[in-house]
Structure formats: C-alpha cells, structure tokens
Amino acid sequence: MEHVMKQKEKLSFKIIVFTVLNKILELSSEEFKKGYWEEKIKGNYTEKVYHSDSRKKISQVIEFFSFLLQPKYDEDMKKKSKIIKEKVVELKKKLEKKEINSNTFRSKKLDLMKELFEELNYYLERIHYLKGEVLVDSEEKDYDNEGVDVA
C-alpha cells in the first residue's frame, strides 16, 4: 500500500492507525493458509515461486499494530497485552524445544493475534477512538512534504 503525501497533507498518528487497520482488514479477507513453494515450468527451466504464509502476514501486522498503540495503552490493555505476549513467548519455547511444529506454531500464534486484535478493538472503543477525541498527536505540525513517499 503506497501513499504519497501531497502539499499541506500531514501524516498524523490517526492516519497511521487507520492505514494499519485497513491493512488488517485487507489481509483478513484472504484465506489463512501456510506458505508453500510452487514450481512452474517455463520453457526449458523450472521456476520456483514462494507463496507466503498469510497467517504469518496478518499476525505480524496485528503484533506491530499493538506495538504502535502500546505507548498509549490504558491499564486494562497493558494487562491483556502482557498476558497474550507471554503466551506467544511460551509458544516460541515449545517450537524451539520441538514440542510443536512450525505449522502448529503459526496457527496458535494467529489465534493469539486474533485475541490481541479483539482486545485492541475494545481498547479503541473504550477511548472513543472513532470519535476522534483521543490519540491525536498533540504536537502535529503542518509539514510541506509534497511528493514525499511515506509508505
């Protein structure tokens, strides 16, 4: 997703949040499946094409969305985020000890990231984010960034 800033347009925290939410919605409309290699025969050679793991993609976006919002968390969100992130750490340990395979890890992590996303939505509702009353940058400046690529 590419966004080129026009003259007098500013990149606010709110725009970033809505851009990430849009990306999450976009990724969630795809089937969640593991990554795989596909071989395509092209003339005299075989080309290998990797199709990325959509579970990993959406998990990463949700996780980094939580990192983006983390400095603004209320106490309830801090507690819930900590619990979910501790569960992810436990999963990673199980993967490293080979108690679970990478496919199981990805599926279980996706479930945890869905839980985190749900909690993030409750948090955004608690702070009336959609009404635009909170999470607005207090020091936003009007930069002249014509043609600056911010994606």
For each residue, the residues with C-beta under 8 A, 3 or more apart:
1: 19 22 23 26 151
2: 149 151
3: 19 149 150 151
4: 147 148 149 150 151
5: 9 10 11 145 146 147 148 149 150
6: 9 146
7: 144 145 146
8: 142 144
9: 5 6 145
10: 5 140 141 142 143 145
11: 5 15 16 145 150
12: 15 16 136 137 140
13: 16 17 135 136 137 140
14: 17 18 132 135 136 137
15: 11 12 18 19
16: 11 12 13 19 20 68
17: 13 14 20 21 68 69 129 135
18: 14 15 21 22
19: 1 3 15 16 22 23
20: 16 17 23 24 61 64 65 68
21: 17 18 24 25 65
22: 1 18 19 25 26
23: 1 19 20 26 27 61
24: 20 21 27 28 58 61 62 65 117
25: 21 22 28 29
26: 1 22 23 29
27: 23 24 30 54 57 58 61
28: 24 25 58
29: 25 26
30: 27 54
31: 54
32: 54 55 58 110
33: 36 53 54 55
34: 53 55 103 106
35: 50 51 52 53 56
36: 33 50 51
37: 48 49 50 51
38: 48 49 50 51
39: 46 47 48 49
40: 46 47 48 49
41: 45 46 47
42: 45 46 47
43:
44:
45: 41 42
46: 39 40 41 42
47: 39 40 41 42
48: 37 38 39 40
49: 37 38 39 40
50: 35 36 37 38
51: 35 36 37 38
52: 35 56 57
53: 33 34 35 56 57 106
54: 27 30 31 32 33 57 58
55: 32 33 34 58 59 106 107 109 110
56: 35 52 53 59 60 106
57: 27 52 53 54 60 61
58: 24 27 28 32 54 55 61 62 110 113
59: 55 56 62 63 106 109 110 113
60: 56 57 63 64
61: 20 23 24 27 57 58 64 65
62: 24 58 59 65 66 113 114 116 117 120
63: 59 60 66 67 113 116
64: 20 60 61 67 68
65: 20 21 24 61 62 68 69 117 120
66: 62 63 69 70 81 116 120
67: 63 64 70
68: 16 17 20 64 65
69: 17 65 66 72 73 77 120 123 135
70: 66 67 73 81
71:
72: 69 127 135
73: 69 70 77 78 81 123
74: 77 78 123 126 127
75: 78 79
76: 79 80 123 126
77: 69 73 74 80 81 119 120 123
78: 73 74 75 81 82
79: 75 76 82 83
80: 76 77 83 84 116 119
81: 66 70 73 77 78 84 85 116 119
82: 78 79 85 86
83: 79 80 86 87
84: 80 81 87 88 112 115 116 119
85: 81 82 88 89
86: 82 83 89 90
87: 83 84 90 91 112
88: 84 85 91 92 109 112
89: 85 86 92 93
90: 86 87 93 94
91: 87 88 94 95 100 105 108 109 112
92: 88 89 95 96 105
93: 89 90 96 97
94: 90 91 97 99 100 105
95: 91 92 98 99 100 101 102 105
96: 92 93
97: 93 94
98: 95 101
99: 94 95
100: 91 94 95 104 105 108
101: 95 98 104 105
102: 95 105 106
103: 34 106 107
104: 100 101 107 108
105: 91 92 94 95 100 101 102 108 109
106: 34 53 55 56 59 102 103 109 110
107: 55 103 104 110 111
108: 91 100 104 105 111 112
109: 55 59 88 91 105 106 112 113
110: 32 55 58 59 106 107 113 114
111: 107 108 114 115
112: 84 87 88 91 108 109 115 116
113: 58 59 62 63 109 110 116 117
114: 62 110 111 117 118
115: 84 111 112 118 119
116: 62 63 66 80 81 84 112 113 119 120
117: 24 62 65 113 114 120 121
118: 114 115 121 122
119: 77 80 81 84 115 116 122 123
120: 62 65 66 69 77 116 117 123 124
121: 117 118 124 125
122: 118 119 125 126
123: 69 73 74 76 77 119 120 126 127
124: 120 121 127 129 130
125: 121 122 128 129 130
126: 74 76 122 123
127: 72 74 123 124 133 134 135
128: 125 131 133 134
129: 17 124 125 132 133 134 135
130: 124 125
131: 128
132: 14 129 136
133: 127 128 129 136
134: 127 128 129
135: 13 14 17 69 72 127 129
136: 12 13 14 132 133 140
137: 12 13 14 140
138:
139:
140: 10 12 13 136 137
141: 10
142: 8 10
143: 10
144: 7 8
145: 5 7 9 10 11 148 150
146: 5 6 7
147: 4 5
148: 4 5 145
149: 2 3 4 5
150: 3 4 5 11 145
151: 1 2 3 4
